[in-house]
Amino acid sequence: MVERILKWLGLRESDSQIEVTAQKTVKPKSVVKKSVKKKIVKRPVKKKSLKTKKKPVKTQGTKKDALVKYLSKRKKPASIEDVARKVGVTPMTARRYLYYLAKEKKVKKTKNGWVVK
């Protein structure tokens, strides 16, 4: 019966057995990678000239210093919102810094606002 089906398919029994055994025994060969040597390209190094020295950057100081500087320029007492807006911090941060500076006795709180001592 098997032979008739194989004939009908155009295969012989011996061919099918060879294919089945070939599928079982063929194993992929392990691939061995060969090491490839990379060529090192030497490039000239650009030397820095002595004329192009960078100037030191001037530091602006801390935000606390900016608070004291702003209050010293004002003639009238400043509110926390004014100080925060001019110095560039949130009102809560300005409040914290002002109370810290008050403990260091650099600024003083009055009933109208904050002033420098």
C-alpha positions as protocol buffer text, in pm:
chain_id: "A"
residue {
  index: 1
  type: MET
  ca { x: 0 y: 0 z: 0 }
}
residue {
  index: 2
  type: VAL
  ca { x: 281 y: 238 z: 92 }
}
residue {
  index: 3
  type: GLU
  ca { x: 457 y: 156 z: -229 }
}
residue {
  index: 4
  type: ARG
  ca { x: 150 y: 251 z: -434 }
}
residue {
  index: 5
  type: ILE
  ca { x: 124 y: 588 z: -260 }
}
residue {
  index: 6
  type: LEU
  ca { x: 493 y: 651 z: -312 }
}
residue {
  index: 7
  type: LYS
  ca { x: 460 y: 560 z: -681 }
}
residue {
  index: 8
  type: TRP
  ca { x: 160 y: 786 z: -711 }
}
residue {
  index: 9
  type: LEU
  ca { x: 361 y: 1071 z: -553 }
}
residue {
  index: 10
  type: GLY
  ca { x: 652 y: 995 z: -779 }
}
residue {
  index: 11
  type: LEU
  ca { x: 878 y: 876 z: -501 }
}
residue {
  index: 12
  type: ARG
  ca { x: 1030 y: 543 z: -437 }
}
residue {
  index: 13
  type: GLU
  ca { x: 1054 y: 383 z: -97 }
}
residue {
  index: 14
  type: SER
  ca { x: 1432 y: 397 z: -99 }
}
residue {
  index: 15
  type: ASP
  ca { x: 1431 y: 772 z: -174 }
}
residue {
  index: 16
  type: SER
  ca { x: 1201 y: 851 z: 115 }
}
residue {
  index: 17
  type: GLN
  ca { x: 1414 y: 648 z: 354 }
}
residue {
  index: 18
  type: ILE
  ca { x: 1723 y: 835 z: 246 }
}
residue {
  index: 19
  type: GLU
  ca { x: 1555 y: 1169 z: 301 }
}
residue {
  index: 20
  type: VAL
  ca { x: 1432 y: 1069 z: 648 }
}
residue {
  index: 21
  type: THR
  ca { x: 1773 y: 944 z: 757 }
}
residue {
  index: 22
  type: ALA
  ca { x: 1941 y: 1248 z: 606 }
}
residue {
  index: 23
  type: GLN
  ca { x: 1717 y: 1478 z: 807 }
}
residue {
  index: 24
  type: LYS
  ca { x: 1803 y: 1297 z: 1126 }
}
residue {
  index: 25
  type: THR
  ca { x: 2179 y: 1282 z: 1080 }
}
residue {
  index: 26
  type: VAL
  ca { x: 2254 y: 1624 z: 935 }
}
residue {
  index: 27
  type: LYS
  ca { x: 2368 y: 1858 z: 1208 }
}
residue {
  index: 28
  type: PRO
  ca { x: 2464 y: 2217 z: 1156 }
}
residue {
  index: 29
  type: LYS
  ca { x: 2834 y: 2273 z: 1161 }
}
residue {
  index: 30
  type: SER
  ca { x: 2965 y: 2493 z: 1437 }
}
residue {
  index: 31
  type: VAL
  ca { x: 3070 y: 2829 z: 1309 }
}
residue {
  index: 32
  type: VAL
  ca { x: 3417 y: 2937 z: 1404 }
}
residue {
  index: 33
  type: LYS
  ca { x: 3466 y: 3311 z: 1386 }
}
residue {
  index: 34
  type: LYS
  ca { x: 3802 y: 3421 z: 1271 }
}
residue {
  index: 35
  type: SER
  ca { x: 3950 y: 3717 z: 1451 }
}
residue {
  index: 36
  type: VAL
  ca { x: 3974 y: 4018 z: 1228 }
}
residue {
  index: 37
  type: LYS
  ca { x: 4258 y: 4255 z: 1293 }
}
residue {
  index: 38
  type: LYS
  ca { x: 4151 y: 4615 z: 1277 }
}
residue {
  index: 39
  type: LYS
  ca { x: 4387 y: 4861 z: 1128 }
}
residue {
  index: 40
  type: ILE
  ca { x: 4483 y: 5143 z: 1360 }
}
residue {
  index: 41
  type: VAL
  ca { x: 4463 y: 5475 z: 1184 }
}
residue {
  index: 42
  type: LYS
  ca { x: 4691 y: 5739 z: 1327 }
}
residue {
  index: 43
  type: ARG
  ca { x: 4541 y: 6084 z: 1309 }
}
residue {
  index: 44
  type: PRO
  ca { x: 4726 y: 6403 z: 1388 }
}
residue {
  index: 45
  type: VAL
  ca { x: 4635 y: 6564 z: 1719 }
}
residue {
  index: 46
  type: LYS
  ca { x: 4536 y: 6927 z: 1702 }
}
residue {
  index: 47
  type: LYS
  ca { x: 4745 y: 7126 z: 1944 }
}
residue {
  index: 48
  type: LYS
  ca { x: 4582 y: 7408 z: 2134 }
}
residue {
  index: 49
  type: SER
  ca { x: 4741 y: 7743 z: 2089 }
}
residue {
  index: 50
  type: LEU
  ca { x: 4836 y: 7944 z: 2394 }
}
residue {
  index: 51
  type: LYS
  ca { x: 4636 y: 8245 z: 2276 }
}
residue {
  index: 52
  type: THR
  ca { x: 4296 y: 8077 z: 2315 }
}
residue {
  index: 53
  type: LYS
  ca { x: 4285 y: 8057 z: 2693 }
}
residue {
  index: 54
  type: LYS
  ca { x: 3939 y: 8085 z: 2840 }
}
residue {
  index: 55
  type: LYS
  ca { x: 3868 y: 8360 z: 3085 }
}
residue {
  index: 56
  type: PRO
  ca { x: 3736 y: 8253 z: 3426 }
}
residue {
  index: 57
  type: VAL
  ca { x: 3361 y: 8280 z: 3457 }
}
residue {
  index: 58
  type: LYS
  ca { x: 3240 y: 8536 z: 3707 }
}
residue {
  index: 59
  type: THR
  ca { x: 3010 y: 8382 z: 3961 }
}
residue {
  index: 60
  type: GLN
  ca { x: 2696 y: 8571 z: 4050 }
}
residue {
  index: 61
  type: GLY
  ca { x: 2683 y: 8435 z: 4401 }
}
residue {
  index: 62
  type: THR
  ca { x: 2402 y: 8256 z: 4572 }
}
residue {
  index: 63
  type: LYS
  ca { x: 2035 y: 8345 z: 4573 }
}
residue {
  index: 64
  type: LYS
  ca { x: 2073 y: 8457 z: 4933 }
}
residue {
  index: 65
  type: ASP
  ca { x: 2335 y: 8709 z: 4824 }
}
residue {
  index: 66
  type: ALA
  ca { x: 2099 y: 8827 z: 4552 }
}
residue {
  index: 67
  type: LEU
  ca { x: 1824 y: 8876 z: 4812 }
}
residue {
  index: 68
  type: VAL
  ca { x: 2051 y: 9090 z: 5030 }
}
residue {
  index: 69
  type: LYS
  ca { x: 2170 y: 9288 z: 4726 }
}
residue {
  index: 70
  type: TYR
  ca { x: 1813 y: 9355 z: 4610 }
}
residue {
  index: 71
  type: LEU
  ca { x: 1702 y: 9466 z: 4957 }
}
residue {
  index: 72
  type: SER
  ca { x: 2005 y: 9693 z: 4995 }
}
residue {
  index: 73
  type: LYS
  ca { x: 1917 y: 9876 z: 4670 }
}
residue {
  index: 74
  type: ARG
  ca { x: 1558 y: 9941 z: 4778 }
}
residue {
  index: 75
  type: LYS
  ca { x: 1471 y: 10242 z: 4987 }
}
residue {
  index: 76
  type: LYS
  ca { x: 1139 y: 10103 z: 5108 }
}
residue {
  index: 77
  type: PRO
  ca { x: 1074 y: 9766 z: 5275 }
}
residue {
  index: 78
  type: ALA
  ca { x: 997 y: 9485 z: 5028 }
}
residue {
  index: 79
  type: SER
  ca { x: 734 y: 9214 z: 5058 }
}
residue {
  index: 80
  type: ILE
  ca { x: 817 y: 8848 z: 5009 }
}
residue {
  index: 81
  type: GLU
  ca { x: 635 y: 8842 z: 4673 }
}
residue {
  index: 82
  type: ASP
  ca { x: 837 y: 9139 z: 4544 }
}
residue {
  index: 83
  type: VAL
  ca { x: 1164 y: 8980 z: 4651 }
}
residue {
  index: 84
  type: ALA
  ca { x: 1069 y: 8644 z: 4496 }
}
residue {
  index: 85
  type: ARG
  ca { x: 970 y: 8803 z: 4165 }
}
residue {
  index: 86
  type: LYS
  ca { x: 1285 y: 9015 z: 4135 }
}
residue {
  index: 87
  type: VAL
  ca { x: 1533 y: 8747 z: 4244 }
}
residue {
  index: 88
  type: GLY
  ca { x: 1370 y: 8465 z: 4046 }
}
residue {
  index: 89
  type: VAL
  ca { x: 1263 y: 8219 z: 4314 }
}
residue {
  index: 90
  type: THR
  ca { x: 929 y: 8100 z: 4443 }
}
residue {
  index: 91
  type: PRO
  ca { x: 769 y: 8293 z: 4731 }
}
residue {
  index: 92
  type: MET
  ca { x: 818 y: 7997 z: 4966 }
}
residue {
  index: 93
  type: THR
  ca { x: 1190 y: 7982 z: 4886 }
}
residue {
  index: 94
  type: ALA
  ca { x: 1221 y: 8359 z: 4932 }
}
residue {
  index: 95
  type: ARG
  ca { x: 1046 y: 8333 z: 5270 }
}
residue {
  index: 96
  type: ARG
  ca { x: 1282 y: 8054 z: 5380 }
}
residue {
  index: 97
  type: TYR
  ca { x: 1590 y: 8247 z: 5269 }
}
residue {
  index: 98
  type: LEU
  ca { x: 1472 y: 8569 z: 5436 }
}
residue {
  index: 99
  type: TYR
  ca { x: 1412 y: 8398 z: 5771 }
}
residue {
  index: 100
  type: TYR
  ca { x: 1753 y: 8229 z: 5742 }
}
residue {
  index: 101
  type: LEU
  ca { x: 1918 y: 8565 z: 5671 }
}
residue {
  index: 102
  type: ALA
  ca { x: 1727 y: 8716 z: 5963 }
}
residue {
  index: 103
  type: LYS
  ca { x: 1883 y: 8455 z: 6194 }
}
residue {
  index: 104
  type: GLU
  ca { x: 2225 y: 8556 z: 6058 }
}
residue {
  index: 105
  type: LYS
  ca { x: 2124 y: 8917 z: 6128 }
}
residue {
  index: 106
  type: LYS
  ca { x: 2174 y: 9035 z: 5769 }
}
residue {
  index: 107
  type: VAL
  ca { x: 1811 y: 9137 z: 5713 }
}
residue {
  index: 108
  type: LYS
  ca { x: 1532 y: 9247 z: 5941 }
}
residue {
  index: 109
  type: LYS
  ca { x: 1156 y: 9203 z: 5924 }
}
residue {
  index: 110
  type: THR
  ca { x: 945 y: 9512 z: 5981 }
}
residue {
  index: 111
  type: LYS
  ca { x: 568 y: 9550 z: 5982 }
}
residue {
  index: 112
  type: ASN
  ca { x: 583 y: 9685 z: 5622 }
}
residue {
  index: 113
  type: GLY
  ca { x: 825 y: 9423 z: 5480 }
}
residue {
  index: 114
  type: TRP
  ca { x: 1191 y: 9321 z: 5479 }
}
residue {
  index: 115
  type: VAL
  ca { x: 1493 y: 9555 z: 5498 }
}
residue {
  index: 116
  type: VAL
  ca { x: 1869 y: 9518 z: 5522 }
}
residue {
  index: 117
  type: LYS
  ca { x: 2026 y: 9584 z: 5864 }
}
